[in-house]
Amino acid sequence: MNTQENSPGIRSGRAVDIALWTCQALLVLVFLAAGSAKLLGAEAMVEAFDDIGAGQWLRYFTGVAEVAGALGLLAPRLVGLAALGLAGLMIGAVITNIITDAFSVLAVILLLLSATVAWGRRERTRTLLRPATVG
């Protein structure tokens, strides 16, 4: 039996990876649904963005960003960057919700989950952003 397979470091690494994949899957489902609702003009989304007062262009922009972020979470090379972008989007959502007095616990949860995935996949983001070396 291989001693590496039984070491706590290997098992905890696997557990972290499973937890990150679970968070990613949940985020994909939520952001695909939310982004699609915004892009398809669901009445609740149209009203919510009317309440914000920035215009419906923001609804379309947010919908595209959410769908793109969800799809990015499915691409192993892009997962960290996509999660970072979704975390930024959710920071904007939380701030907007506070300003418009429509605080949403879901927005905070999605921010925390996105930030967790971005942190957990930070090496992939570093690799993606690191300039290619000429060899």
N, CA, C and O atoms as a DFTB+ gen file, in Angstrom:
540 C
 N C O
     1  1       0.844      -1.184       0.000
     2  2       0.000       0.000       0.000
     3  2       0.887       1.243       0.000
     4  3       1.888       1.295       0.714
     5  1       0.532       2.204      -0.769
     6  2       1.299       3.436      -0.886
     7  2       1.056       4.322       0.332
     8  3      -0.094       4.571       0.697
     9  1       2.134       4.803       0.967
    10  2       1.970       5.631       2.160
    11  2       1.381       6.993       1.842
    12  3       0.749       7.615       2.695
    13  1       1.589       7.462       0.605
    14  2       1.015       8.762       0.236
    15  2      -0.498       8.729       0.220
    16  3      -1.141       9.720       0.567
    17  1      -1.076       7.613      -0.177
    18  2      -2.529       7.503      -0.246
    19  2      -3.166       7.602       1.132
    20  3      -4.316       8.025       1.256
    21  1      -2.428       7.215       2.169
    22  2      -2.978       7.211       3.517
    23  2      -2.585       8.438       4.327
    24  3      -3.008       8.578       5.475
    25  1      -1.795       9.314       3.759
    26  2      -1.353      10.475       4.534
    27  2      -2.490      11.485       4.651
    28  3      -3.275      11.650       3.717
    29  1      -2.582      12.163       5.800
    30  2      -3.657      13.141       6.005
    31  2      -3.620      14.284       4.993
    32  3      -4.670      14.811       4.626
    33  1      -2.437      14.674       4.540
    34  2      -2.320      15.773       3.577
    35  2      -2.995      15.466       2.261
    36  3      -3.647      16.330       1.676
    37  1      -2.843      14.241       1.792
    38  2      -3.455      13.829       0.528
    39  2      -4.974      13.799       0.672
    40  3      -5.695      14.286      -0.199
    41  1      -5.455      13.230       1.771
    42  2      -6.903      13.152       1.980
    43  2      -7.517      14.530       2.149
    44  3      -8.586      14.802       1.602
    45  1      -6.851      15.412       2.904
    46  2      -7.419      16.744       3.095
    47  2      -7.375      17.530       1.788
    48  3      -8.266      18.337       1.524
    49  1      -6.360      17.307       0.979
    50  2      -6.305      17.948      -0.335
    51  2      -7.449      17.506      -1.223
    52  3      -8.039      18.309      -1.947
    53  1      -7.754      16.235      -1.161
    54  2      -8.864      15.698      -1.945
    55  2     -10.192      16.257      -1.432
    56  3     -11.073      16.589      -2.225
    57  1     -10.337      16.362      -0.119
    58  2     -11.564      16.899       0.472
    59  2     -11.766      18.356       0.059
    60  3     -12.883      18.771      -0.249
    61  1     -10.687      19.123       0.055
    62  2     -10.771      20.528      -0.366
    63  2     -11.184      20.603      -1.828
    64  3     -12.020      21.426      -2.201
    65  1     -10.597      19.742      -2.655
    66  2     -10.930      19.746      -4.081
    67  2     -12.404      19.387      -4.293
    68  3     -13.078      19.995      -5.125
    69  1     -12.896      18.411      -3.551
    70  2     -14.312      18.030      -3.661
    71  2     -15.210      19.180      -3.212
    72  3     -16.237      19.450      -3.834
    73  1     -14.822      19.853      -2.134
    74  2     -15.606      20.999      -1.650
    75  2     -15.624      22.120      -2.682
    76  3     -16.661      22.746      -2.903
    77  1     -14.480      22.374      -3.314
    78  2     -14.425      23.423      -4.340
    79  2     -15.278      23.053      -5.548
    80  3     -15.975      23.905      -6.099
    81  1     -15.227      21.794      -5.960
    82  2     -16.064      21.359      -7.085
    83  2     -17.547      21.489      -6.747
    84  3     -18.353      21.856      -7.602
    85  1     -17.899      21.189      -5.511
    86  2     -19.289      21.317      -5.078
    87  2     -19.727      22.780      -5.129
    88  3     -20.813      23.095      -5.617
    89  1     -18.877      23.664      -4.624
    90  2     -19.184      25.108      -4.684
    91  2     -19.308      25.568      -6.126
    92  3     -20.224      26.318      -6.466
    93  1     -18.388      25.122      -6.976
    94  2     -18.440      25.507      -8.386
    95  2     -19.739      25.054      -9.031
    96  3     -20.369      25.824      -9.757
    97  1     -20.150      23.816      -8.779
    98  2     -21.386      23.294      -9.373
    99  2     -22.595      24.111      -8.917
   100  3     -23.468      24.447      -9.717
   101  1     -22.634      24.423      -7.635
   102  2     -23.734      25.235      -7.109
   103  2     -23.739      26.620      -7.753
   104  3     -24.790      27.126      -8.145
   105  1     -22.565      27.224      -7.858
   106  2     -22.470      28.552      -8.470
   107  2     -22.881      28.521      -9.941
   108  3     -23.544      29.441     -10.420
   109  1     -22.494      27.479     -10.650
   110  2     -22.881      27.359     -12.062
   111  2     -24.402      27.344     -12.185
   112  3     -24.972      28.069     -13.000
   113  1     -25.048      26.525     -11.382
   114  2     -26.511      26.427     -11.447
   115  2     -27.184      27.758     -11.118
   116  3     -28.090      28.195     -11.828
   117  1     -26.742      28.391     -10.054
   118  2     -27.373      29.642      -9.620
   119  2     -27.142      30.749     -10.643
   120  3     -28.081      31.454     -11.014
   121  1     -25.893      30.910     -11.106
   122  2     -25.609      32.017     -12.020
   123  2     -26.173      31.781     -13.418
   124  3     -26.527      32.744     -14.099
   125  1     -26.267      30.527     -13.866
   126  2     -26.942      30.265     -15.143
   127  2     -28.416      30.628     -15.047
   128  3     -28.970      31.243     -15.958
   129  1     -29.047      30.248     -13.947
   130  2     -30.472      30.559     -13.761
   131  2     -30.692      32.062     -13.640
   132  3     -31.570      32.618     -14.300
   133  1     -29.900      32.717     -12.803
   134  2     -30.074      34.162     -12.587
   135  2     -29.752      34.958     -13.850
   136  3     -30.479      35.882     -14.213
   137  1     -28.667      34.595     -14.509
   138  2     -28.289      35.305     -15.737
   139  2     -29.312      35.113     -16.840
   140  3     -29.635      36.052     -17.566
   141  1     -29.822      33.893     -16.966
   142  2     -30.845      33.621     -17.979
   143  2     -32.118      34.402     -17.697
   144  3     -32.740      34.933     -18.616
   145  1     -32.506      34.476     -16.432
   146  2     -33.709      35.242     -16.068
   147  2     -33.545      36.712     -16.438
   148  3     -34.484      37.353     -16.910
   149  1     -32.355      37.231     -16.222
   150  2     -32.102      38.637     -16.578
   151  2     -32.132      38.830     -18.091
   152  3     -32.726      39.790     -18.582
   153  1     -31.502      37.934     -18.823
   154  2     -31.437      38.074     -20.276
   155  2     -32.787      37.837     -20.949
   156  3     -33.083      38.439     -21.981
   157  1     -33.593      36.970     -20.373
   158  2     -34.904      36.666     -20.957
   159  2     -35.986      37.645     -20.523
   160  3     -37.127      37.559     -20.976
   161  1     -35.623      38.582     -19.640
   162  2     -36.561      39.630     -19.247
   163  2     -37.632      39.189     -18.278
   164  3     -38.775      39.638     -18.367
   165  1     -37.276      38.315     -17.353
   166  2     -38.241      37.915     -16.326
   167  2     -38.762      39.170     -15.621
   168  3     -38.001      40.087     -15.314
   169  1     -40.059      39.190     -15.375
   170  2     -40.702      40.379     -14.819
   171  2     -40.041      40.856     -13.525
   172  3     -39.846      42.054     -13.323
   173  1     -39.702      39.917     -12.663
   174  2     -39.061      40.279     -11.390
   175  2     -37.714      40.963     -11.624
   176  3     -37.349      41.889     -10.899
   177  1     -36.977      40.505     -12.637
   178  2     -35.671      41.097     -12.937
   179  2     -35.826      42.501     -13.528
   180  3     -35.081      43.418     -13.185
   181  1     -36.807      42.648     -14.420
   182  2     -37.063      43.965     -15.015
   183  2     -37.431      44.959     -13.919
   184  3     -36.927      46.082     -13.899
   185  1     -38.306      44.549     -13.013
   186  2     -38.711      45.427     -11.908
   187  2     -37.540      45.746     -10.984
   188  3     -37.381      46.889     -10.554
   189  1     -36.725      44.746     -10.680
   190  2     -35.586      44.962      -9.783
   191  2     -34.623      45.984     -10.375
   192  3     -34.125      46.851      -9.657
   193  1     -34.358      45.894     -11.656
   194  2     -33.426      46.837     -12.276
   195  2     -34.073      48.201     -12.504
   196  3     -33.372      49.210     -12.573
   197  1     -35.405      48.246     -12.623
   198  2     -36.104      49.538     -12.635
   199  2     -35.933      50.232     -11.293
   200  3     -35.711      51.441     -11.231
   201  1     -36.039      49.447     -10.211
   202  2     -35.874      49.998      -8.862
   203  2     -34.473      50.564      -8.646
   204  3     -34.302      51.557      -7.940
   205  1     -33.482      49.936      -9.251
   206  2     -32.099      50.424      -9.126
   207  2     -31.977      51.785      -9.790
   208  3     -31.291      52.675      -9.286
   209  1     -32.646      51.939     -10.924
   210  2     -32.653      53.233     -11.601
   211  2     -31.514      53.455     -12.577
   212  3     -31.334      54.571     -13.064
   213  1     -30.748      52.430     -12.874
   214  2     -29.615      52.589     -13.790
   215  2     -29.979      52.246     -15.233
   216  3     -29.167      52.444     -16.137
   217  1     -31.158      51.747     -15.454
   218  2     -31.588      51.383     -16.803
   219  2     -31.479      49.883     -17.045
   220  3     -30.777      49.165     -16.333
   221  1     -32.185      49.441     -18.056
   222  2     -32.217      48.011     -18.362
   223  2     -30.908      47.511     -18.987
   224  3     -30.671      46.303     -19.014
   225  1     -30.066      48.402     -19.483
   226  2     -28.775      47.969     -20.018
   227  2     -27.979      47.244     -18.930
   228  3     -27.235      46.311     -19.230
   229  1     -28.128      47.664     -17.674
   230  2     -27.411      47.028     -16.574
   231  2     -27.909      45.603     -16.353
   232  3     -27.130      44.720     -15.992
   233  1     -29.196      45.378     -16.566
   234  2     -29.749      44.025     -16.462
   235  2     -29.127      43.107     -17.502
   236  3     -28.742      41.979     -17.197
   237  1     -29.031      43.604     -18.747
   238  2     -28.411      42.800     -19.805
   239  2     -26.929      42.557     -19.529
   240  3     -26.443      41.438     -19.697
   241  1     -26.219      43.580     -19.112
   242  2     -24.798      43.446     -18.792
   243  2     -24.592      42.422     -17.681
   244  3     -23.728      41.551     -17.781
   245  1     -25.386      42.533     -16.630
   246  2     -25.271      41.619     -15.498
   247  2     -25.612      40.191     -15.922
   248  3     -24.939      39.243     -15.517
   249  1     -26.647      40.039     -16.729
   250  2     -27.025      38.708     -17.218
   251  2     -25.923      38.066     -18.034
   252  3     -25.617      36.887     -17.852
   253  1     -25.324      38.833     -18.932
   254  2     -24.217      38.305     -19.748
   255  2     -23.038      37.945     -18.856
   256  3     -22.426      36.893     -19.038
   257  1     -22.711      38.799     -17.898
   258  2     -21.591      38.546     -16.988
   259  2     -21.842      37.285     -16.148
   260  3     -20.927      36.493     -15.925
   261  1     -23.075      37.106     -15.688
   262  2     -23.388      35.928     -14.884
   263  2     -23.317      34.640     -15.699
   264  3     -22.778      33.640     -15.226
   265  1     -23.850      34.654     -16.903
   266  2     -23.793      33.460     -17.755
   267  2     -22.343      33.169     -18.157
   268  3     -21.913      32.016     -18.125
   269  1     -21.599      34.192     -18.528
   270  2     -20.192      33.997     -18.898
   271  2     -19.389      33.462     -17.711
   272  3     -18.551      32.575     -17.871
   273  1     -19.647      34.005     -16.524
   274  2     -18.958      33.526     -15.330
   275  2     -19.296      32.077     -15.030
   276  3     -18.418      31.292     -14.670
   277  1     -20.556      31.723     -15.175
   278  2     -20.973      30.338     -14.935
   279  2     -20.287      29.394     -15.913
   280  3     -19.818      28.326     -15.518
   281  1     -20.224      29.775     -17.175
   282  2     -19.551      28.944     -18.172
   283  2     -18.053      28.874     -17.895
   284  3     -17.434      27.829     -18.094
   285  1     -17.468      29.979     -17.436
   286  2     -16.046      29.992     -17.081
   287  2     -15.737      29.052     -15.930
   288  3     -14.645      28.487     -15.869
   289  1     -16.688      28.876     -15.014
   290  2     -16.481      27.949     -13.901
   291  2     -16.399      26.499     -14.369
   292  3     -15.912      25.638     -13.637
   293  1     -16.867      26.228     -15.570
   294  2     -16.824      24.874     -16.124
   295  2     -15.514      24.581     -16.851
   296  3     -15.207      23.424     -17.139
   297  1     -14.745      25.623     -17.147
   298  2     -13.480      25.464     -17.870
   299  2     -12.330      25.438     -16.867
   300  3     -12.071      26.450     -16.216
   301  1     -11.637      24.313     -16.724
   302  2     -10.584      24.207     -15.718
   303  2      -9.545      25.337     -15.747
   304  3      -9.104      25.789     -14.690
   305  1      -9.155      25.788     -16.918
   306  2      -8.159      26.866     -16.991
   307  2      -8.725      28.200     -16.527
   308  3      -7.981      29.042     -16.025
   309  1     -10.018      28.405     -16.684
   310  2     -10.629      29.707     -16.409
   311  2     -11.338      29.788     -15.068
   312  3     -11.813      30.859     -14.690
   313  1     -11.420      28.685     -14.344
   314  2     -12.272      28.627     -13.157
   315  2     -11.907      29.684     -12.114
   316  3     -12.802      30.315     -11.551
   317  1     -10.638      29.890     -11.847
   318  2     -10.241      30.875     -10.839
   319  2     -10.581      32.291     -11.263
   320  3     -11.073      33.091     -10.466
   321  1     -10.317      32.589     -12.513
   322  2     -10.606      33.919     -13.050
   323  2     -12.112      34.169     -13.106
   324  3     -12.576      35.268     -12.802
   325  1     -12.870      33.148     -13.496
   326  2     -14.329      33.278     -13.543
   327  2     -14.892      33.507     -12.141
   328  3     -15.775      34.345     -11.954
   329  1     -14.388      32.774     -11.170
   330  2     -14.859      32.943      -9.792
   331  2     -14.500      34.330      -9.267
   332  3     -15.282      34.947      -8.544
   333  1     -13.332      34.808      -9.629
   334  2     -12.918      36.154      -9.220
   335  2     -13.848      37.201      -9.837
   336  3     -14.248      38.149      -9.162
   337  1     -14.189      37.035     -11.100
   338  2     -15.116      37.956     -11.756
   339  2     -16.501      37.924     -11.132
   340  3     -17.136      38.964     -10.954
   341  1     -16.968      36.720     -10.800
   342  2     -18.283      36.604     -10.162
   343  2     -18.265      37.205      -8.756
   344  3     -19.253      37.796      -8.320
   345  1     -17.156      37.057      -8.056
   346  2     -17.041      37.686      -6.731
   347  2     -17.125      39.205      -6.867
   348  3     -17.791      39.866      -6.070
   349  1     -16.449      39.755      -7.874
   350  2     -16.530      41.195      -8.126
   351  2     -17.944      41.634      -8.454
   352  3     -18.412      42.671      -7.983
   353  1     -18.615      40.841      -9.261
   354  2     -20.010      41.131      -9.614
   355  2     -20.889      41.121      -8.366
   356  3     -21.780      41.958      -8.220
   357  1     -20.635      40.172      -7.472
   358  2     -21.442      40.076      -6.259
   359  2     -21.109      41.184      -5.260
   360  3     -21.971      41.578      -4.475
   361  1     -19.901      41.681      -5.275
   362  2     -19.580      42.857      -4.451
   363  2     -20.454      44.019      -4.909
   364  3     -21.034      44.734      -4.092
   365  1     -20.540      44.198      -6.221
   366  2     -21.412      45.239      -6.769
   367  2     -22.865      45.019      -6.401
   368  3     -23.585      45.974      -6.106
   369  1     -23.306      43.757      -6.417
   370  2     -24.695      43.443      -6.068
   371  2     -24.970      43.755      -4.601
   372  3     -26.007      44.331      -4.270
   373  1     -24.056      43.379      -3.730
   374  2     -24.243      43.635      -2.298
   375  2     -24.292      45.141      -2.034
   376  3     -25.148      45.612      -1.285
   377  1     -23.381      45.891      -2.644
   378  2     -23.362      47.355      -2.467
   379  2     -24.668      47.961      -2.988
   380  3     -25.270      48.809      -2.329
   381  1     -25.098      47.525      -4.165
   382  2     -26.340      48.032      -4.742
   383  2     -27.532      47.703      -3.850
   384  3     -28.408      48.540      -3.635
   385  1     -27.555      46.477      -3.332
   386  2     -28.652      46.076      -2.451
   387  2     -28.683      46.905      -1.172
   388  3     -29.760      47.233      -0.674
   389  1     -27.529      47.241      -0.644
   390  2     -27.473      48.071       0.567
   391  2     -27.958      49.482       0.252
   392  3     -28.732      50.058       1.016
   393  1     -27.510      50.036      -0.862
   394  2     -27.885      51.405      -1.237
   395  2     -29.385      51.510      -1.502
   396  3     -30.017      52.495      -1.120
   397  1     -29.952      50.502      -2.153
   398  2     -31.378      50.544      -2.503
   399  2     -32.263      49.973      -1.394
   400  3     -33.469      49.814      -1.578
   401  1     -31.664      49.669      -0.253
   402  2     -32.382      49.151       0.909
   403  2     -33.118      47.852       0.568
   404  3     -34.256      47.638       0.985
   405  1     -32.443      46.990      -0.201
   406  2     -33.018      45.697      -0.563
   407  2     -31.994      44.607      -0.267
   408  3     -31.681      43.789      -1.132
   409  1     -31.470      44.600       0.967
   410  2     -30.405      43.686       1.338
   411  2     -30.784      42.240       1.046
   412  3     -31.906      41.814       1.321
   413  1     -29.845      41.495       0.490
   414  2     -30.074      40.108       0.109
   415  2     -28.995      39.217       0.726
   416  3     -27.808      39.374       0.442
   417  1     -29.421      38.290       1.564
   418  2     -28.489      37.325       2.145
   419  2     -27.919      36.434       1.052
   420  3     -26.761      36.025       1.130
   421  1     -28.724      36.126       0.027
   422  2     -28.256      35.293      -1.075
   423  2     -27.060      35.930      -1.769
   424  3     -26.107      35.232      -2.115
   425  1     -27.094      37.233      -1.977
   426  2     -25.968      37.912      -2.621
   427  2     -24.699      37.767      -1.794
   428  3     -23.617      37.569      -2.347
   429  1     -24.821      37.862      -0.486
   430  2     -23.651      37.701       0.396
   431  2     -23.136      36.269       0.329
   432  3     -21.927      36.046       0.271
   433  1     -24.043      35.300       0.336
   434  2     -23.634      33.893       0.252
   435  2     -22.929      33.620      -1.071
   436  3     -21.896      32.950      -1.097
   437  1     -23.476      34.132      -2.166
   438  2     -22.847      33.935      -3.473
   439  2     -21.489      34.622      -3.542
   440  3     -20.563      34.104      -4.167
   441  1     -21.364      35.775      -2.910
   442  2     -20.068      36.452      -2.826
   443  2     -19.065      35.575      -2.089
   444  3     -17.942      35.386      -2.558
   445  1     -19.459      35.042      -0.944
   446  2     -18.545      34.205      -0.159
   447  2     -18.160      32.918      -0.894
   448  3     -17.000      32.506      -0.861
   449  1     -19.127      32.290      -1.552
   450  2     -18.825      31.077      -2.323
   451  2     -17.902      31.377      -3.502
   452  3     -16.964      30.625      -3.766
   453  1     -18.165      32.470      -4.206
   454  2     -17.315      32.852      -5.339
   455  2     -15.903      33.170      -4.878
   456  3     -14.928      32.767      -5.512
   457  1     -15.796      33.894      -3.774
   458  2     -14.475      34.238      -3.240
   459  2     -13.731      32.984      -2.778
   460  3     -12.516      32.883      -2.946
   461  1     -14.453      32.040      -2.203
   462  2     -13.836      30.781      -1.769
   463  2     -13.277      30.013      -2.955
   464  3     -12.152      29.517      -2.897
   465  1     -14.046      29.910      -4.027
   466  2     -13.573      29.208      -5.223
   467  2     -12.400      29.967      -5.844
   468  3     -11.422      29.348      -6.264
   469  1     -12.484      31.282      -5.907
   470  2     -11.388      32.074      -6.466
   471  2     -10.106      31.845      -5.665
   472  3      -9.032      31.694      -6.247
   473  1     -10.210      31.818      -4.349
   474  2      -9.040      31.584      -3.500
   475  2      -8.526      30.152      -3.676
   476  3      -7.322      29.929      -3.799
   477  1      -9.434      29.201      -3.687
   478  2      -9.037      27.803      -3.816
   479  2      -8.418      27.469      -5.156
   480  3      -7.611      26.545      -5.250
   481  1      -8.778      28.200      -6.184
   482  2      -8.247      27.964      -7.539
   483  2      -7.254      29.051      -7.957
   484  3      -7.032      29.261      -9.149
   485  1      -6.658      29.739      -6.988
   486  2      -5.772      30.867      -7.287
   487  2      -4.542      30.462      -8.093
   488  3      -4.026      31.267      -8.868
   489  1      -4.061      29.230      -7.928
   490  2      -2.889      28.797      -8.698
   491  2      -3.220      28.723     -10.184
   492  3      -2.373      29.028     -11.023
   493  1      -4.428      28.326     -10.510
   494  2      -4.841      28.282     -11.921
   495  2      -4.892      29.696     -12.493
   496  3      -4.529      29.920     -13.648
   497  1      -5.337      30.635     -11.688
   498  2      -5.391      32.032     -12.139
   499  2      -3.988      32.572     -12.329
   500  3      -3.713      33.247     -13.321
   501  1      -3.096      32.286     -11.393
   502  2      -1.699      32.729     -11.531
   503  2      -1.079      32.173     -12.798
   504  3      -0.402      32.890     -13.533
   505  1      -1.313      30.886     -13.054
   506  2      -0.762      30.254     -14.254
   507  2      -1.315      30.920     -15.510
   508  3      -0.587      31.136     -16.479
   509  1      -2.594      31.239     -15.488
   510  2      -3.237      31.854     -16.645
   511  2      -2.703      33.269     -16.888
   512  3      -2.519      33.679     -18.034
   513  1      -2.457      34.010     -15.803
   514  2      -2.030      35.403     -15.924
   515  2      -0.517      35.560     -16.034
   516  3      -0.031      36.622     -16.425
   517  1       0.230      34.511     -15.694
   518  2       1.675      34.571     -15.771
   519  2       2.100      34.651     -17.236
   520  3       1.624      33.881     -18.070
   521  1       3.006      35.596     -17.545
   522  2       3.449      35.696     -18.950
   523  2       4.177      34.425     -19.378
   524  3       4.932      33.828     -18.611
   525  1       3.932      34.037     -20.605
   526  2       4.590      32.842     -21.131
   527  2       6.096      33.099     -21.217
   528  3       6.540      34.159     -21.657
   529  1       6.861      32.109     -20.790
   530  2       8.317      32.252     -20.853
   531  2       8.817      31.757     -22.191
   532  3       8.322      30.767     -22.730
   533  1       9.781      32.442     -22.708
   534  2      10.367      32.058     -23.987
   535  2      11.491      31.079     -23.672
   536  3      12.392      31.391     -22.894
   537  1      11.437      29.898     -24.277
   538  2      12.404      28.863     -23.913
   539  2      13.146      28.367     -25.007
   540  3      13.994      27.492     -24.832
